[in-house]
Amino acid sequence: MKKYLVGGAVRDLILRRKNSDKDYVIVGSNIEEMLSLGFKSVGKSFPVFIHPQEKGEFALARSEKKSGKKHFDFECFTENVSLEEDLKRRDLTINAIAYDEEKNVYIDPFGGLNDIKKKILRPVSEAFCEDALRLLRAARFKTELGSEWSFDDKLKEYALKTKKELQYISKERIYKETKRAMRCEKPSLFFNSLLELDILDAIFPWAYELTKIEHNNDYHMEGTILNHIMMAVDICKDENAKWAVLFHDVGKYQAFLEDGNFYRHYDAKILQKLFKDIQKTLSLEREELEISKFFALNHHNLQNIFKNTMRASKIAALLFKIKDEKRLESILEATLADLNGRVGKSNELVFSKEQVSCMWRLLKSADYGVDSKTMGVEQIKSIIHHKQANIIKDYIKASR
């Protein structure tokens, strides 16, 4: 038996990128021999092993045959499978290079080393089309590697051929790839890559719709609404803020269809339906979803807080709805990204993020002097309303 380092670990070794995961392929062995050598089987769909003394995962060399529509619908074969046959089933040539650690030699039957040199993402073979998830992975790889990388024409051809199969990918798998892309320095590369491959409409129709109309005022000269969103997402460092910005203008297309303009895009009824559609394609975590919904509904008024163009009572009511400081940080960062992720006239801001945070802390720490035992609900609301309005008025006055 012989082991080879394979996959992302080899690719990242060549690119000098950090990668703590090590995957090995074992040639010339079988399940019985692996178990007899102390390896423990952990693979559900195909033979994968771990060893108590050796780091990494070890898989028997295998070939595959598509057996259904879903991502995991494959038949695996491990008997008498060569290293080249194992590498041939992989998605991109840059991931189909093996490394012999003992001899310090790369095994590259499909030209992956040259593609890395030329910064090209190219499918290994037409077997690429057997798994539509590979399209999202290709877009995510470009997002991780950078805009200087390009898609081979064959990949674009296979994207169109595989497009209909995207409907069979689970929302959990789509979310996993999207989340990894959202953690990159420029998440816009992921969505623009899907657009370049002509599959954005099939995977994220709500995002594709935003390419159909353009902003038309002096504060938005960046072209389509999706362009603005991408610029804003790239500014964000906070992960939840990125999700919030991604969805904040999602209602503009529907508002445009109904009204001929998109100024009612934060209407609750419009957003309720759209977020149901979004959840059909992405299994967002609860916090990501709640922050995104809140920001989509309130981003216009959150901007007005920074501009100080809203009544003190409204500022207080909106800020007080934000339940904790971590969520506040995400929402305020998303607001600033929305304000700055554009081409055109700059927005004149009166307050900084630190000052808005200070307002929130004053509201949350105030003693409102209410007693639920002796006071009615309306009386309590009135007292809190007036107290909060005065807190904000006093803060604004002191800040001048």
C-alpha positions as CSV (number, residue, x, y, z in Angstrom):
1,M,0.0,0.0,0.0
2,K,1.1,3.6,-0.7
3,K,-0.2,6.9,0.6
4,Y,-0.3,10.2,-1.1
5,L,-1.3,13.7,0.1
6,V,-4.2,14.9,-2.0
7,G,-6.8,17.7,-2.5
8,G,-6.7,21.1,-0.9
9,A,-3.7,20.4,1.2
10,V,-1.5,19.9,-1.9
11,R,-3.1,22.9,-3.7
12,D,-2.4,25.2,-0.7
13,L,1.1,23.8,-0.2
14,I,1.9,24.9,-3.8
15,L,0.2,28.3,-3.3
16,R,1.8,28.7,0.2
17,R,-1.5,29.1,1.9
18,K,-2.3,27.9,5.4
19,N,-4.2,24.6,5.5
20,S,-4.3,22.5,8.7
21,D,-6.4,19.7,7.1
22,K,-4.5,16.8,5.6
23,D,-6.3,14.3,3.3
24,Y,-4.5,11.2,2.1
25,V,-5.5,8.6,-0.6
26,I,-4.3,5.0,-0.1
27,V,-3.5,3.0,-3.2
28,G,-3.3,-0.8,-3.1
29,S,-5.1,-1.6,0.0
30,N,-8.6,-2.6,1.2
31,I,-10.9,-2.1,4.2
32,E,-9.8,-5.3,6.0
33,E,-6.1,-4.4,5.7
34,M,-6.7,-0.8,6.9
35,L,-8.6,-2.0,10.0
36,S,-5.9,-4.6,10.8
37,L,-3.3,-1.8,10.8
38,G,-5.2,0.1,13.5
39,F,-7.2,2.5,11.4
40,K,-10.8,3.3,12.4
41,S,-13.5,3.6,9.8
42,V,-15.4,7.0,9.9
43,G,-16.8,7.3,6.4
44,K,-20.5,6.8,5.8
45,S,-20.7,7.1,2.0
46,F,-17.2,5.8,1.2
47,P,-14.2,4.2,3.0
48,V,-12.5,7.0,5.1
49,F,-10.2,6.2,8.1
50,I,-8.4,7.9,10.9
51,H,-5.5,6.6,12.9
52,P,-4.8,7.3,16.6
53,Q,-1.1,8.1,15.9
54,E,-1.2,9.7,12.5
55,K,-2.8,13.1,11.6
56,G,-5.3,13.5,8.8
57,E,-7.9,11.5,7.1
58,F,-7.1,8.4,4.9
59,A,-9.4,7.3,2.1
60,L,-9.0,4.3,-0.2
61,A,-8.5,5.3,-3.8
62,R,-11.9,5.2,-5.4
63,S,-13.8,5.8,-8.6
64,E,-17.5,7.0,-8.6
65,K,-20.6,6.6,-10.7
66,K,-23.6,9.0,-10.3
67,S,-26.7,7.1,-9.1
68,G,-29.2,9.9,-8.4
69,K,-30.0,13.6,-8.4
70,K,-28.7,14.6,-5.0
71,H,-25.2,15.7,-4.0
72,F,-24.4,12.4,-2.2
73,D,-26.0,10.0,-4.8
74,F,-22.9,8.2,-6.0
75,E,-21.8,4.6,-6.1
76,C,-18.2,4.1,-5.0
77,F,-15.7,1.5,-6.2
78,T,-12.4,0.9,-4.4
79,E,-11.1,-2.4,-5.8
80,N,-8.0,-2.1,-8.0
81,V,-8.4,1.7,-8.4
82,S,-5.2,3.6,-9.4
83,L,-4.1,7.0,-8.1
84,E,-4.8,8.6,-11.5
85,E,-8.3,7.1,-11.5
86,D,-8.9,8.6,-8.0
87,L,-7.6,12.0,-9.1
88,K,-9.7,12.0,-12.3
89,R,-13.0,12.0,-10.3
90,R,-12.1,15.3,-8.6
91,D,-13.6,18.7,-9.6
92,L,-10.8,21.0,-10.7
93,T,-7.3,20.3,-11.9
94,I,-5.8,22.4,-9.1
95,N,-7.4,19.9,-6.7
96,A,-6.3,16.9,-8.7
97,I,-2.6,16.9,-7.8
98,A,-1.1,14.3,-5.4
99,Y,2.1,14.7,-3.4
100,D,4.4,11.8,-2.4
101,E,5.9,13.0,0.9
102,E,8.5,10.3,1.0
103,K,10.0,11.2,-2.4
104,N,9.1,14.9,-2.4
105,V,7.4,14.5,-5.8
106,Y,4.1,15.9,-7.2
107,I,1.9,13.6,-9.3
108,D,0.0,15.8,-11.7
109,P,-1.7,13.8,-14.5
110,F,-4.2,16.6,-15.5
111,G,-2.1,19.8,-15.6
112,G,-3.0,21.3,-12.3
113,L,0.5,22.7,-11.6
114,N,0.4,24.7,-14.9
115,D,-3.2,25.9,-14.1
116,I,-2.0,27.1,-10.7
117,K,0.8,29.0,-12.5
118,K,-1.6,30.5,-15.0
119,K,-4.3,31.0,-12.3
120,I,-7.0,29.2,-14.1
121,L,-9.9,27.2,-12.7
122,R,-10.4,24.2,-15.1
123,P,-12.5,21.0,-14.7
124,V,-10.6,17.7,-14.6
125,S,-13.1,16.0,-16.9
126,E,-16.8,16.0,-18.0
127,A,-17.5,14.1,-14.7
128,F,-17.6,17.7,-13.3
129,C,-21.2,17.8,-14.5
130,E,-22.2,14.9,-12.3
131,D,-22.3,17.1,-9.2
132,A,-23.8,20.6,-9.5
133,L,-22.4,21.6,-6.1
134,R,-19.0,21.8,-7.9
135,L,-20.3,25.0,-9.5
136,L,-20.6,26.7,-6.2
137,R,-17.3,25.3,-5.1
138,A,-15.6,26.8,-8.2
139,A,-17.2,30.2,-7.4
140,R,-16.0,29.9,-3.8
141,F,-12.5,28.9,-4.8
142,K,-12.3,32.0,-7.0
143,T,-13.5,34.1,-4.0
144,E,-10.8,32.6,-1.8
145,L,-8.0,32.8,-4.4
146,G,-8.7,36.3,-5.8
147,S,-10.0,38.2,-8.8
148,E,-6.9,37.5,-10.8
149,W,-8.0,33.9,-11.2
150,S,-10.3,33.1,-14.2
151,F,-12.7,30.3,-15.3
152,D,-11.7,28.1,-18.1
153,D,-14.1,28.0,-21.1
154,K,-14.9,24.3,-20.3
155,L,-16.0,25.3,-16.9
156,K,-18.4,27.9,-18.3
157,E,-19.7,25.3,-20.8
158,Y,-20.2,22.7,-18.0
159,A,-22.0,25.4,-15.9
160,L,-24.7,25.8,-18.5
161,K,-24.9,22.0,-19.0
162,T,-25.3,21.5,-15.2
163,K,-27.5,24.5,-14.4
164,K,-30.8,22.5,-14.2
165,E,-29.3,20.2,-11.6
166,L,-28.8,23.1,-9.1
167,Q,-32.4,22.6,-7.9
168,Y,-31.4,19.3,-6.3
169,I,-28.7,20.8,-4.0
170,S,-29.9,21.1,-0.4
171,K,-30.2,24.6,1.1
172,E,-27.8,23.3,3.8
173,R,-25.0,22.6,1.2
174,I,-25.7,26.0,-0.5
175,Y,-25.5,27.8,2.8
176,K,-22.2,26.0,3.7
177,E,-20.5,27.2,0.5
178,T,-22.0,30.7,0.7
179,K,-20.9,31.1,4.3
180,R,-17.3,30.2,3.5
181,A,-17.4,32.7,0.7
182,M,-18.9,35.4,3.0
183,R,-15.9,34.9,5.3
184,C,-13.5,35.9,2.5
185,E,-12.1,39.3,2.1
186,K,-14.3,40.1,-1.0
187,P,-17.6,38.1,-0.9
188,S,-18.7,40.0,-4.0
189,L,-16.4,37.7,-6.0
190,F,-18.7,34.7,-5.1
191,F,-21.9,36.3,-6.4
192,N,-20.2,37.9,-9.4
193,S,-18.7,34.5,-10.3
194,L,-22.2,32.9,-10.2
195,L,-23.3,35.7,-12.5
196,E,-20.4,35.2,-14.8
197,L,-21.2,31.5,-15.0
198,D,-24.8,32.4,-15.8
199,I,-26.2,30.4,-12.8
200,L,-27.1,33.2,-10.3
201,D,-30.7,33.1,-11.4
202,A,-30.9,29.4,-10.8
203,I,-29.3,29.4,-7.3
204,F,-30.3,32.8,-5.9
205,P,-33.2,34.3,-7.9
206,W,-33.7,37.0,-5.4
207,A,-30.2,38.3,-6.0
208,Y,-30.4,37.9,-9.8
209,E,-33.5,40.2,-9.8
210,L,-31.4,43.0,-8.4
211,T,-29.3,43.1,-11.5
212,K,-32.4,44.1,-13.6
213,I,-32.8,47.6,-12.3
214,E,-30.4,50.5,-11.5
215,H,-30.3,53.2,-9.0
216,N,-31.1,56.5,-10.5
217,N,-30.0,59.3,-8.0
218,D,-26.9,61.2,-7.2
219,Y,-26.2,59.1,-4.1
220,H,-26.2,55.8,-6.1
221,M,-24.2,55.9,-9.3
222,E,-22.7,52.4,-9.0
223,G,-25.2,50.9,-11.5
224,T,-27.4,48.0,-10.5
225,I,-28.7,47.5,-7.0
226,L,-26.7,44.3,-6.8
227,N,-23.5,46.3,-7.5
228,H,-24.3,48.5,-4.5
229,I,-24.9,45.5,-2.3
230,M,-21.6,43.9,-3.4
231,M,-19.7,47.1,-2.6
232,A,-21.2,47.3,0.8
233,V,-20.7,43.6,1.7
234,D,-17.0,43.9,0.8
235,I,-16.6,46.7,3.4
236,C,-18.0,44.7,6.3
237,K,-15.7,42.9,8.7
238,D,-18.4,41.6,11.1
239,E,-19.9,38.4,9.8
240,N,-23.5,39.1,10.8
241,A,-23.3,42.5,9.3
242,K,-22.3,41.0,5.9
243,W,-25.5,38.9,5.9
244,A,-27.6,41.9,6.9
245,V,-26.1,44.0,4.0
246,L,-26.6,41.2,1.5
247,F,-30.3,41.2,2.1
248,H,-31.1,44.8,3.0
249,D,-32.2,46.0,-0.5
250,V,-33.8,42.7,-1.5
251,G,-37.2,44.3,-1.6
252,K,-36.4,46.8,-4.3
253,Y,-37.2,44.7,-7.3
254,Q,-40.7,43.8,-6.0
255,A,-41.4,47.4,-4.9
256,F,-40.3,48.5,-8.4
257,L,-42.7,46.0,-10.1
258,E,-45.6,47.2,-7.9
259,D,-45.0,51.0,-7.8
260,G,-42.6,51.8,-10.7
261,N,-40.0,52.8,-8.1
262,F,-38.3,51.0,-5.2
263,Y,-38.8,53.5,-2.3
264,R,-41.2,51.1,-0.5
265,H,-38.6,48.3,-0.5
266,Y,-38.6,48.1,3.3
267,D,-42.3,47.4,3.4
268,A,-43.0,44.5,5.9
269,K,-45.3,42.6,3.6
270,I,-42.9,42.6,0.7
271,L,-40.0,41.5,3.0
272,Q,-42.0,38.8,4.7
273,K,-42.5,37.0,1.4
274,L,-39.0,37.6,0.2
275,F,-37.3,36.2,3.3
276,K,-39.5,33.1,3.0
277,D,-38.0,32.7,-0.5
278,I,-34.5,33.3,0.8
279,Q,-34.9,30.6,3.4
280,K,-35.8,28.1,0.7
281,T,-32.3,28.6,-0.7
282,L,-30.2,29.2,2.4
283,S,-30.5,27.6,5.8
284,L,-29.5,30.7,7.7
285,E,-28.7,30.5,11.4
286,R,-31.3,32.2,13.6
287,E,-29.1,35.2,14.6
288,E,-28.1,35.8,10.9
289,L,-31.8,35.7,9.9
290,E,-33.1,37.9,12.7
291,I,-30.4,40.6,12.2
292,S,-31.0,40.5,8.4
293,K,-34.8,40.9,8.8
294,F,-34.4,43.8,11.3
295,F,-31.9,45.6,9.1
296,A,-33.9,45.2,5.9
297,L,-37.0,46.7,7.7
298,N,-35.1,49.5,9.4
299,H,-31.9,50.4,7.4
300,H,-33.3,53.6,6.1
301,N,-34.1,54.9,9.6
302,L,-30.8,53.6,11.0
303,Q,-29.1,55.8,8.4
304,N,-31.2,58.7,9.7
305,I,-29.8,58.2,13.2
306,F,-26.3,58.8,11.9
307,K,-27.5,61.8,9.9
308,N,-29.6,63.1,12.9
309,T,-32.6,63.6,10.6
310,M,-35.1,61.9,12.8
311,R,-37.0,62.8,15.9
312,A,-35.4,61.9,19.3
313,S,-38.4,59.7,20.2
314,K,-38.1,57.7,17.0
315,I,-34.3,57.3,17.5
316,A,-34.9,56.0,21.0
317,A,-37.7,53.6,20.0
318,L,-35.6,52.1,17.2
319,L,-32.4,51.7,19.2
320,F,-34.2,50.3,22.2
321,K,-35.5,47.4,20.0
322,I,-31.9,46.1,19.6
323,K,-31.5,43.5,22.3
324,D,-27.8,43.3,23.0
325,E,-24.5,45.1,22.3
326,K,-23.1,42.4,20.0
327,R,-26.2,42.7,17.8
328,L,-25.9,46.5,18.0
329,E,-22.3,46.3,16.7
330,S,-23.4,44.2,13.7
331,I,-26.3,46.5,12.8
332,L,-24.3,49.7,13.1
333,E,-21.5,48.3,11.0
334,A,-24.0,47.2,8.4
335,T,-25.5,50.7,8.4
336,L,-22.1,52.3,7.8
337,A,-21.4,49.8,5.0
338,D,-24.7,50.7,3.4
339,L,-23.9,54.4,3.6
340,N,-20.3,54.0,2.2
341,G,-20.7,51.2,-0.3
342,R,-21.7,53.4,-3.2
343,V,-20.5,55.8,-5.9
344,G,-21.8,59.3,-5.9
345,K,-22.4,62.1,-3.3
346,S,-21.0,61.3,0.1
347,N,-23.4,61.2,3.1
348,E,-22.8,63.8,5.7
349,L,-22.9,62.0,9.1
350,V,-23.5,63.9,12.3
351,F,-22.9,61.0,14.7
352,S,-20.2,58.3,14.8
353,K,-20.8,54.6,15.5
354,E,-19.4,55.2,19.0
355,Q,-21.9,58.0,19.7
356,V,-24.8,55.9,18.5
357,S,-23.6,53.1,20.7
358,C,-23.5,55.5,23.6
359,M,-27.1,56.4,23.0
360,W,-28.1,52.8,23.0
361,R,-26.2,52.2,26.3
362,L,-27.9,55.2,28.0
363,L,-31.3,53.9,26.9
364,K,-30.6,50.4,28.2
365,S,-29.1,51.5,31.5
366,A,-31.7,54.1,32.4
367,D,-34.0,53.8,35.4
368,Y,-37.5,54.4,34.1
369,G,-39.2,54.4,37.5
370,V,-42.2,52.3,36.4
371,D,-44.1,49.8,38.6
372,S,-46.1,47.2,36.8
373,K,-48.1,46.5,40.0
374,T,-49.5,50.0,40.3
375,M,-49.4,51.3,36.8
376,G,-51.3,50.3,33.7
377,V,-49.7,49.3,30.4
378,E,-50.4,52.6,28.6
379,Q,-49.1,54.6,31.5
380,I,-45.9,52.6,31.6
381,K,-45.5,53.0,27.8
382,S,-46.0,56.8,28.1
383,I,-43.4,57.2,30.9
384,I,-40.8,55.1,29.1
385,H,-41.5,56.9,25.8
386,H,-41.0,60.4,27.3
387,K,-38.0,59.3,29.4
388,Q,-36.3,57.8,26.3
389,A,-37.0,60.8,24.1
390,N,-35.5,63.1,26.8
391,I,-32.4,60.9,27.1
392,I,-31.7,61.2,23.3
393,K,-32.6,65.0,23.3
394,D,-30.1,65.6,26.2
395,Y,-27.4,63.6,24.5
396,I,-27.8,65.4,21.2
397,K,-27.8,68.7,22.9
398,A,-24.6,67.8,24.8
399,S,-23.0,66.7,21.6
400,R,-23.3,70.0,19.8
